Amino acid sequence: MTAYANFPGSRPRRLRTTPTMRRMVAETRLDPANLILPAFVREGIDAPVAVSAMPGVHQHTLDTLRKAAVEAVEAGVSGIMLFGVPEDGKKDARGTAGTDPDGILQVALRAVREEVGDDLIVMSDLCLDEFTDHGHCGVLTADGRVDNDATLERYAEMAQVQADAGAHVVGPSGMMDGQVGVIRDALDQTGHEDVSILAYTVKYSSAFYGPFREAVGSSLTGDRKTYQQDPANARESLRELALDLAEGADMVMVKPAGPYLDILAKVAESTDVPVAAYQISGEYAMIEAAAEKGWIDRDKAILESLTGIRRAGAQMILTYWATEAARWLGHGRG
């Protein structure tokens, strides 16, 4: 035993002695209000279809989507981000089902707004990839490249029909240069000044998207490396941030979340608008798979992963566990 009566002079463990003490001094708070539920709605089905790579996640019918929205409200979740899955026969080179007022995503937006009104922030994915027969996020040139500026014209159309259908927020995710400015102009010129833009400011070309492509029935062959960001790069994220803010983004997002917490922290430190992060399908699948094997404690791992994203600076987290985690947090398990 040391001869120094006051050694050690500082004992951080005093603030870890009980659950109540730890909760009182916690630096990071995770709340149901921080959570947004991504949800898939599929055309032409009469019962939910399980996504095999994402246990517990389904492609919804309109009726089960309505139910999921109500459950999210009851759990205290703040928002729902909708992704439409059209019938294969309705896909074409320009993704016209994405701008059809009666397309599956617009129908779903109207259904959810009718069900929950303003009790849940209803968000829509603004991208062509679910609706194109080639699976890319934009219009292709004759030689197969994504035509940035032609795609922006399509995004402007999408913004209008999604806003008309009731979206509170549109989320342009295609990573086209200038997309936020074009969408802002389109919304303002059609009387939708109050519709917000959640910009997918930082979106990396990631291996962790794999399960998502099953969830949206993607037709993609090849990759999206010419428009999504290179995982090796960090500084360009701040350039993308500056451009999106200058073009009128109301909120910004980093995607994926877990592998890019350093980028999330940089973005959060560099802006005064709300910052979101998307805990994507591969992040979800890894925890679910490891838990199924008995290698980790599922519930604790979920909350730890969400807390890490919140600690890095995200005020909003898109996660497929949103409703489940919100219920836990509402009962003091956070």
C-alpha positions as CSV (number, residue, x, y, z in Angstrom):
1,M,0.0,0.0,0.0
2,T,1.3,3.5,-0.9
3,A,2.8,5.7,1.8
4,Y,0.9,8.7,0.5
5,A,-2.3,9.1,2.5
6,N,-4.1,11.0,-0.3
7,F,-3.0,8.8,-3.2
8,P,-4.7,8.8,-5.6
9,G,-5.9,12.4,-5.2
10,S,-8.4,12.1,-8.0
11,R,-10.8,9.1,-8.3
12,P,-13.0,9.2,-11.4
13,R,-14.5,5.9,-10.4
14,R,-16.6,7.8,-7.7
15,L,-18.8,9.0,-10.6
16,R,-19.4,5.4,-11.8
17,T,-20.5,3.8,-8.6
18,T,-24.3,3.3,-9.3
19,P,-26.6,3.4,-12.3
20,T,-28.2,6.5,-11.0
21,M,-24.8,8.2,-10.6
22,R,-23.8,7.2,-14.1
23,R,-27.1,8.5,-15.5
24,M,-26.8,11.8,-13.7
25,V,-23.3,12.6,-15.0
26,A,-23.7,11.2,-18.5
27,E,-22.3,13.5,-21.1
28,T,-24.4,12.1,-24.0
29,R,-28.2,11.7,-23.9
30,L,-30.0,9.4,-26.3
31,D,-33.7,10.2,-26.6
32,P,-36.5,8.8,-28.7
33,A,-36.7,12.3,-30.3
34,N,-33.3,11.8,-31.8
35,L,-34.5,8.8,-33.9
36,I,-35.9,8.5,-37.4
37,L,-37.3,5.3,-38.8
38,P,-36.4,4.3,-42.4
39,A,-39.2,2.3,-44.0
40,F,-39.7,0.5,-47.3
41,V,-43.1,0.3,-49.0
42,R,-43.5,-2.1,-51.9
43,E,-46.1,-2.0,-54.7
44,G,-48.2,-5.0,-55.6
45,I,-48.0,-7.1,-52.4
46,D,-50.8,-7.9,-50.0
47,A,-48.6,-8.9,-47.0
48,P,-45.2,-7.7,-45.7
49,V,-42.1,-9.2,-47.3
50,A,-39.2,-10.0,-45.0
51,V,-35.8,-8.6,-46.0
52,S,-33.6,-11.7,-45.6
53,A,-30.4,-9.8,-44.9
54,M,-32.1,-7.6,-42.3
55,P,-33.9,-9.7,-39.7
56,G,-36.9,-7.9,-38.4
57,V,-37.1,-5.4,-41.4
58,H,-39.9,-5.8,-44.0
59,Q,-41.1,-4.3,-47.2
60,H,-44.4,-2.9,-46.1
61,T,-47.8,-2.8,-47.7
62,L,-49.6,0.5,-47.4
63,D,-51.6,-0.9,-44.4
64,T,-48.6,-2.1,-42.5
65,L,-46.7,1.1,-43.3
66,R,-49.6,3.0,-41.7
67,K,-49.3,0.8,-38.6
68,A,-45.5,1.2,-38.4
69,A,-46.0,5.0,-38.5
70,V,-48.5,4.9,-35.7
71,E,-46.2,2.7,-33.6
72,A,-43.3,5.2,-34.2
73,V,-45.4,8.1,-33.0
74,E,-46.4,6.1,-29.9
75,A,-42.8,5.3,-29.1
76,G,-41.8,9.0,-29.4
77,V,-39.8,8.7,-32.7
78,S,-39.5,12.0,-34.5
79,G,-39.6,11.0,-38.1
80,I,-40.0,8.4,-40.8
81,M,-38.0,8.2,-44.0
82,L,-39.9,6.5,-46.8
83,F,-38.4,4.5,-49.7
84,G,-40.7,3.3,-52.5
85,V,-40.3,-0.1,-54.2
86,P,-42.2,-0.2,-57.5
87,E,-43.1,-3.2,-59.5
88,D,-40.3,-4.3,-61.8
89,G,-42.4,-3.6,-64.9
90,K,-42.7,0.0,-64.0
91,K,-39.0,0.7,-63.9
92,D,-37.5,2.5,-66.9
93,A,-34.3,4.4,-67.9
94,R,-35.6,7.7,-66.5
95,G,-37.3,6.4,-63.3
96,T,-40.6,7.8,-64.3
97,A,-42.5,5.9,-61.5
98,G,-40.6,8.2,-59.2
99,T,-42.3,11.3,-60.5
100,D,-45.7,9.8,-61.1
101,P,-48.2,11.4,-58.7
102,D,-49.7,7.9,-58.4
103,G,-46.3,6.1,-58.0
104,I,-45.8,4.0,-54.9
105,L,-43.7,6.5,-53.0
106,Q,-46.2,9.3,-53.5
107,V,-49.1,7.1,-52.6
108,A,-47.3,6.1,-49.4
109,L,-46.5,9.7,-48.5
110,R,-50.2,10.6,-48.7
111,A,-51.2,7.5,-46.7
112,V,-48.8,8.2,-43.9
113,R,-49.7,11.9,-43.7
114,E,-53.3,10.9,-43.6
115,E,-52.6,8.5,-40.7
116,V,-50.3,10.6,-38.5
117,G,-50.6,14.2,-39.8
118,D,-47.9,16.3,-38.2
119,D,-47.3,14.0,-35.3
120,L,-44.4,12.4,-37.2
121,I,-42.0,14.2,-39.6
122,V,-42.7,12.5,-42.9
123,M,-39.6,12.3,-45.0
124,S,-39.1,11.0,-48.5
125,D,-36.0,9.6,-50.2
126,L,-35.4,11.8,-53.3
127,C,-33.5,9.7,-55.7
128,L,-34.1,7.7,-58.9
129,D,-32.3,4.5,-58.1
130,E,-35.3,2.6,-56.9
131,F,-37.2,3.5,-60.0
132,T,-34.6,3.0,-62.8
133,D,-34.1,-0.2,-64.7
134,H,-30.4,0.3,-64.6
135,G,-30.3,1.0,-60.8
136,H,-28.3,4.2,-60.9
137,C,-29.3,7.4,-59.2
138,G,-29.7,9.4,-62.3
139,V,-30.3,9.6,-66.0
140,L,-27.6,7.8,-68.2
141,T,-25.8,9.2,-71.2
142,A,-25.5,7.1,-74.4
143,D,-22.2,5.7,-73.2
144,G,-23.6,4.7,-69.7
145,R,-22.4,7.6,-67.5
146,V,-24.7,9.3,-65.1
147,D,-25.6,12.7,-66.6
148,N,-25.4,15.1,-63.7
149,D,-27.4,18.0,-65.1
150,A,-30.1,15.9,-66.8
151,T,-30.6,14.1,-63.5
152,L,-31.1,17.4,-61.7
153,E,-34.1,18.1,-63.9
154,R,-35.6,14.9,-62.8
155,Y,-34.8,15.7,-59.1
156,A,-36.7,19.0,-59.5
157,E,-39.7,17.0,-60.7
158,M,-39.4,14.5,-57.9
159,A,-39.2,17.3,-55.3
160,Q,-42.5,18.8,-56.5
161,V,-44.5,15.6,-56.6
162,Q,-43.2,14.5,-53.2
163,A,-44.1,17.8,-51.6
164,D,-47.5,17.7,-53.3
165,A,-48.0,14.2,-51.7
166,G,-47.3,15.6,-48.2
167,A,-43.6,15.2,-47.5
168,H,-42.5,17.5,-44.7
169,V,-38.9,16.9,-45.7
170,V,-37.2,15.7,-48.8
171,G,-33.9,13.8,-48.7
172,P,-31.9,14.1,-51.9
173,S,-29.5,11.1,-51.7
174,G,-28.1,10.9,-55.3
175,M,-24.9,12.9,-54.7
176,M,-25.3,15.0,-57.9
177,D,-23.5,18.3,-57.9
178,G,-25.9,21.1,-57.4
179,Q,-28.8,19.0,-56.3
180,V,-29.7,21.0,-53.2
181,G,-29.9,24.3,-55.0
182,V,-32.1,22.9,-57.9
183,I,-34.4,21.2,-55.4
184,R,-34.7,24.3,-53.3
185,D,-35.6,26.4,-56.3
186,A,-38.2,23.8,-57.5
187,L,-39.8,23.7,-54.1
188,D,-40.0,27.5,-53.7
189,Q,-41.3,28.0,-57.2
190,T,-44.2,25.5,-56.7
191,G,-45.4,27.0,-53.4
192,H,-43.5,24.6,-51.1
193,E,-41.4,27.1,-49.2
194,D,-42.0,25.3,-45.9
195,V,-40.8,21.9,-47.1
196,S,-37.3,21.2,-45.7
197,I,-34.3,19.6,-47.3
198,L,-32.3,17.0,-45.5
199,A,-29.2,16.9,-47.6
200,Y,-27.2,13.7,-48.0
201,T,-24.1,15.9,-47.7
202,V,-21.7,13.1,-47.0
203,K,-22.4,9.8,-48.7
204,Y,-19.6,7.3,-49.2
205,S,-19.5,4.5,-51.7
206,S,-19.7,1.8,-49.1
207,A,-19.7,-2.0,-48.9
208,F,-22.2,-1.7,-46.1
209,Y,-25.1,-0.9,-48.4
210,G,-25.5,-4.5,-49.5
211,P,-28.7,-5.4,-47.6
212,F,-30.4,-2.2,-48.5
213,R,-30.2,-3.2,-52.2
214,E,-32.3,-6.2,-51.4
215,A,-34.7,-4.0,-49.4
216,V,-35.4,-1.7,-52.4
217,G,-35.2,-4.4,-55.1
218,S,-32.3,-2.6,-56.7
219,S,-31.5,-3.3,-60.4
220,L,-28.0,-2.0,-60.1
221,T,-25.0,-3.6,-61.8
222,G,-21.6,-2.1,-61.3
223,D,-21.1,0.6,-58.7
224,R,-21.7,4.2,-57.9
225,K,-18.1,5.3,-57.4
226,T,-18.3,8.1,-59.9
227,Y,-20.7,10.1,-57.8
228,Q,-20.6,8.7,-54.2
229,Q,-17.5,9.6,-52.1
230,D,-14.3,7.7,-51.8
231,P,-13.9,6.2,-48.3
232,A,-10.3,7.3,-48.3
233,N,-11.2,11.0,-48.3
234,A,-12.1,13.2,-45.5
235,R,-11.5,16.9,-46.5
236,E,-13.9,16.7,-49.4
237,S,-16.7,16.1,-47.0
238,L,-16.3,19.6,-45.7
239,R,-16.3,20.9,-49.2
240,E,-19.6,19.1,-49.9
241,L,-20.9,20.6,-46.6
242,A,-20.1,24.1,-47.7
243,L,-21.7,23.7,-51.1
244,D,-24.9,22.2,-49.6
245,L,-25.3,24.9,-47.1
246,A,-24.7,27.6,-49.7
247,E,-27.4,26.0,-51.8
248,G,-30.0,26.0,-49.0
249,A,-29.8,22.8,-47.1
250,D,-31.8,22.9,-43.8
251,M,-30.2,19.8,-42.4
252,V,-27.3,17.7,-43.4
253,M,-26.5,14.0,-43.1
254,V,-23.5,11.7,-43.0
255,K,-24.0,8.2,-44.4
256,P,-22.9,5.5,-43.3
257,A,-22.7,6.4,-39.6
258,G,-20.6,3.9,-37.7
259,P,-17.5,3.6,-40.0
260,Y,-17.4,7.4,-40.5
261,L,-17.7,8.8,-37.0
262,D,-14.6,10.9,-37.5
263,I,-16.4,12.5,-40.5
264,L,-19.6,13.0,-38.5
265,A,-17.6,14.7,-35.8
266,K,-15.9,17.1,-38.3
267,V,-19.3,18.0,-39.9
268,A,-21.0,18.5,-36.6
269,E,-18.2,20.9,-35.5
270,S,-18.3,22.8,-38.8
271,T,-22.0,23.7,-39.0
272,D,-24.8,25.2,-37.0
273,V,-27.6,23.4,-38.8
274,P,-29.0,20.1,-37.5
275,V,-26.8,17.1,-38.3
276,A,-28.1,13.6,-39.0
277,A,-26.4,10.3,-39.5
278,Y,-27.7,7.1,-41.1
279,Q,-27.0,3.8,-39.4
280,I,-27.3,1.8,-42.6
281,S,-28.3,-1.7,-43.5
282,G,-24.9,-3.3,-43.2
283,E,-24.4,-1.8,-39.7
284,Y,-27.8,-3.2,-38.7
285,A,-27.1,-6.6,-40.3
286,M,-23.8,-7.1,-38.5
287,I,-25.2,-6.6,-35.1
288,E,-28.2,-8.7,-35.8
289,A,-26.0,-11.5,-37.2
290,A,-23.6,-11.5,-34.3
291,A,-26.4,-11.4,-31.8
292,E,-28.1,-14.4,-33.5
293,K,-24.8,-16.3,-33.1
294,G,-24.8,-15.4,-29.4
295,W,-21.5,-13.5,-29.8
296,I,-22.8,-10.2,-28.4
297,D,-25.7,-8.9,-26.3
298,R,-28.0,-7.6,-29.0
299,D,-29.9,-4.9,-27.0
300,K,-26.8,-3.5,-25.4
301,A,-24.9,-3.4,-28.7
302,I,-27.8,-1.5,-30.3
303,L,-27.9,1.1,-27.6
304,E,-24.1,1.4,-27.5
305,S,-23.9,1.9,-31.3
306,L,-26.6,4.6,-31.2
307,T,-24.9,6.3,-28.3
308,G,-21.6,6.4,-30.2
309,I,-23.3,8.1,-33.2
310,R,-25.0,10.6,-30.9
311,R,-21.7,11.3,-29.1
312,A,-19.9,12.0,-32.4
313,G,-22.4,14.8,-33.0
314,A,-25.6,13.5,-34.7
315,Q,-28.7,15.2,-33.4
316,M,-30.8,12.8,-35.5
317,I,-30.1,9.2,-36.2
318,L,-31.8,7.2,-39.0
319,T,-31.9,3.6,-37.7
320,Y,-34.0,0.5,-38.4
321,W,-34.2,0.0,-34.7
322,A,-35.8,3.4,-34.1
323,T,-39.1,2.3,-32.8
324,E,-37.7,-0.5,-30.7
325,A,-34.9,1.6,-29.2
326,A,-37.3,4.4,-28.5
327,R,-39.5,2.1,-26.5
328,W,-36.5,1.1,-24.4
329,L,-35.4,4.7,-23.9
330,G,-38.9,5.6,-22.9
331,H,-38.8,3.0,-20.2
332,G,-35.5,4.1,-18.8
333,R,-33.3,1.5,-20.4
334,G,-31.0,4.1,-22.0
